[in-house]
Amino acid sequence: TPRAGLWPRLRSVPTRYPLAFGAVFTSIKTMAADVVVQMVIEKKEEVDLKRVLVFASFGFLYLGVFQYFVYVKGFSHLFPGAADFSALPLRAKLRDRKGMAALGGQVSLDQLVHIPFLFFPAYYITKEAILGDAEARKAKEHGVAGAALAKYKEHFVEDNLASMAIWIPVNILNFGFMPMELRIPVMACVSLFYCMLLSWRRGAAEPTPHARDLAKRVGTVDAAHVKEALQAYASRPDALTREDL
């Protein structure tokens, strides 16, 4: 019957169209992670749609398309014995020096090359292109890439330490024990929570220089000074200077 044949066809979509399925799936997943953070953790009254667009675009183009070629095509070519090693019992794994070296190579390549020098620059450039302040870039004579890479360098150590804390143990389990067909689903599940962390820590637009200056001023003003300034403004609004604020 048509219904009986529908489910097998749906189940075969990831196998028949792995690139398209992965791109759409990761786009939806990454977008959902940002919406959850905005609504549940940050408790925003309205969802920032431009910020959602950052994560949807990054999820589709980088996590879906580019990482397909990194993990499925690239790693399979560089480490051809990875599938056989993951199927071995633990004791056999520990005796397989070549397999253990390949496992260390996969984890190291991912965390020391791919994530620091491809993943994060791509994320910051995508974010800057959509959420960045054009006037601030113009003032500093930066293009989109220049402004994005300046922020990338500023957060380099913090971002990568957070990434390593999550992905090194996950990748050891994933690359070392999971069959090839389960690698992407495992990464997708963990990536949902990682994208929520990324959204919470790096999703919002960077404050403008004026906003930073104002925040510094407010941070150094005590309650008594605010009360005194408000009283002065109430009695003589024209006499209140910018320094009072």
C-alpha atoms as one frame of an Amber mdcrd trajectory, in Angstrom:
protein
   0.000   0.000   0.000   1.094   3.636  -0.414   1.229   4.098   3.358   3.309
   0.981   3.846   5.869   2.260   1.388   5.981   5.805   2.743   7.849   5.106
   5.983  10.708   3.142   4.351  11.137   5.950   1.819  11.253   8.545   4.612
  13.768   6.476   6.579  15.985   6.217   3.533  16.160   9.999   2.976  19.294
  10.509   5.140  21.035   7.687   3.260  19.946   8.777  -0.220  20.454  12.512
   0.354  22.966  12.802   3.216  24.206  16.283   2.364  20.784  17.876   1.862
  19.291  16.115   4.889  22.201  17.110   7.118  22.115  20.749   6.005  18.382
  21.158   6.620  18.482  19.219   9.895  21.395  21.182  11.356  19.870  24.489
  10.259  16.601  23.717  12.073  18.432  22.328  15.115  20.761  25.315  15.441
  17.929  27.786  14.955  15.854  25.979  17.599  18.773  26.087  20.046  18.982
  29.882  19.753  15.214  30.335  20.135  15.246  28.201  23.300  18.080  30.269
  24.766  16.369  33.562  23.967  12.959  32.537  25.325  13.867  30.259  28.246
  17.302  31.333  29.502  17.399  35.012  28.553  13.590  35.328  28.980  13.176
  37.768  26.114   9.691  39.037  25.394  10.343  38.943  21.654  12.657  36.676
  19.701  15.494  38.476  17.932  14.875  37.221  14.398  18.148  38.576  13.016
  20.014  36.603  15.650  17.990  33.496  14.753  18.993  34.090  11.132  22.664
  34.018  12.166  22.262  30.561  13.665  20.030  29.245  10.869  22.524  30.379
   8.219  25.518  29.069  10.133  23.753  25.781  10.818  22.907  25.262   7.151
  26.103  26.430   5.448  28.785  25.417   7.931  27.433  22.734  10.252  25.388
  21.083   7.521  27.316  21.526   4.273  30.944  22.188   5.186  31.171  19.775
   8.121  29.727  17.002   5.954  32.881  17.208   3.851  35.067  17.520   6.961
  33.757  14.574   8.972  32.263  12.253   6.367  34.581  12.752   3.418  37.760
  14.197   4.916  38.119  12.088   8.053  37.193   8.881   6.190  39.972   9.592
   3.700  42.594  10.604   6.274  41.788   7.777   8.724  40.618   4.826   6.590
  40.776   2.309   9.452  38.526   4.309  11.788  35.396   2.223  11.134  37.162
  -1.072  11.881  38.766   0.353  15.036  35.423   1.590  16.449  33.983  -1.932
  16.125  36.742  -3.575  18.177  36.222  -4.565  21.844  37.855  -2.270  24.392
  40.767  -4.612  25.138  41.526  -4.991  21.440  41.381  -1.208  21.047  43.965
  -0.724  23.785  46.327  -3.179  22.032  45.842  -1.540  18.629  48.545   1.141
  18.627  47.820   2.220  15.083  44.116   2.567  15.841  44.770   4.498  19.056
  47.093   6.841  17.153  44.371   7.373  14.531  41.850   8.126  17.289  44.206
  10.693  18.799  44.774  12.123  15.326  41.056  12.589  14.707  40.455  14.304
  18.036  43.554  16.491  17.680  42.783  17.488  14.101  39.254  18.455  15.092
  40.135  20.458  18.199  43.492  21.945  17.226  42.853  22.752  13.558  39.220
  22.515  12.494  37.485  24.221  15.434  39.979  27.040  16.176  40.846  27.989
  12.601  37.737  27.150  10.582  34.673  26.803  12.814  35.029  29.919  14.971
  36.166  32.291  12.188  33.216  31.159  10.062  30.821  31.712  12.973  32.094
  35.220  13.765  32.021  36.256  10.092  28.430  35.011   9.719  27.403  36.830
  12.882  29.138  40.064  11.882  27.592  40.017   8.409  24.072  39.825   9.855
  24.260  41.457  13.302  27.334  43.647  13.038  27.328  47.418  13.463  28.158
  48.971  10.073  28.921  52.380  11.625  31.377  50.885  14.099  33.112  49.030
  11.257  33.320  52.234   9.234  34.784  54.140  12.180  37.531  51.537  12.572
  37.946  51.184   8.787  37.114  47.488   9.014  35.236  45.313   6.597  32.964
  42.498   7.760  35.813  39.973   7.864  38.183  42.375   9.643  35.661  43.240
  12.364  34.689  39.587  12.781  38.261  38.378  13.086  39.047  41.075  15.657
  36.268  39.661  17.875  37.421  36.122  17.095  40.931  36.961  18.318  39.570
  38.678  21.433  37.671  35.549  22.507  40.063  32.952  21.041  41.331  31.354
  24.249  38.013  31.394  26.103  36.047  30.013  23.154  38.448  27.167  22.475
  38.811  26.129  26.113  35.020  25.862  26.346  34.935  23.877  23.097  37.662
  21.477  24.225  35.964  20.864  27.575  32.897  19.572  25.717  34.158  18.097
  22.470  37.347  16.274  23.476  35.536  13.696  25.662  32.610  13.531  23.219
  34.933  12.966  20.258  36.893  10.258  22.070  33.654   8.345  22.632  32.278
   9.159  19.184  35.371   8.467  17.088  36.512   5.568  19.244  33.327   3.610
  19.910  30.488   4.658  17.614  29.892   2.999  14.251  30.270   5.355  11.293
  26.526   5.650  10.706  25.985   6.920  14.274  28.750   9.529  14.328  26.719
  12.343  12.801  23.594  11.666  14.948  25.740  11.672  18.111  27.397  14.921
  17.110  24.026  16.432  16.206  22.561  15.581  19.631  25.521  16.993  21.552
  25.711  19.944  19.166  22.170  20.960  20.116  23.367  21.725  23.649  26.661
  23.174  22.423  24.793  25.556  20.095  22.659  26.637  23.059  25.876  27.394
  24.950  27.252  29.288  21.945  24.006  31.240  21.603  24.041  32.166  25.294
  27.721  33.192  25.345  28.228  34.651  21.855  24.801  35.016  20.224  23.884
  38.589  21.101  25.155  41.527  19.096  28.257  43.216  20.477  27.505  46.506
  22.275  28.454  49.678  20.429  31.315  51.866  21.765  28.733  54.396  23.001
  26.875  51.669  24.898  30.105  50.451  26.469  30.998  53.978  27.555  27.541
  54.461  29.048  27.792  51.140  30.876  31.110  52.196  32.397  29.607  55.493
  33.535  26.574  53.819  35.075  28.758  51.217  36.721  30.735  53.874  38.587
  27.749  55.907  39.793  26.297  55.190  43.214  22.652  55.565  44.232  23.223
  58.839  46.074  24.720  60.468  42.993  21.775  59.321  40.849  19.282  60.724
  43.368  21.138  64.034  43.546  21.252  64.319  39.742  17.533  63.565  39.407
  16.682  66.201  42.007  18.826  68.745  40.172  17.145  67.887  36.894  13.682
  68.226  38.450  14.480  71.718  39.742  16.523  73.052  36.785  16.540  70.750
  33.729  18.604  73.226  31.718  21.411  73.214  34.286  22.104  69.447  34.136
  25.290  68.814  32.180  26.518  65.706  30.401  29.112  65.212  33.148  26.277
  65.000  35.681  24.857  62.107  33.692
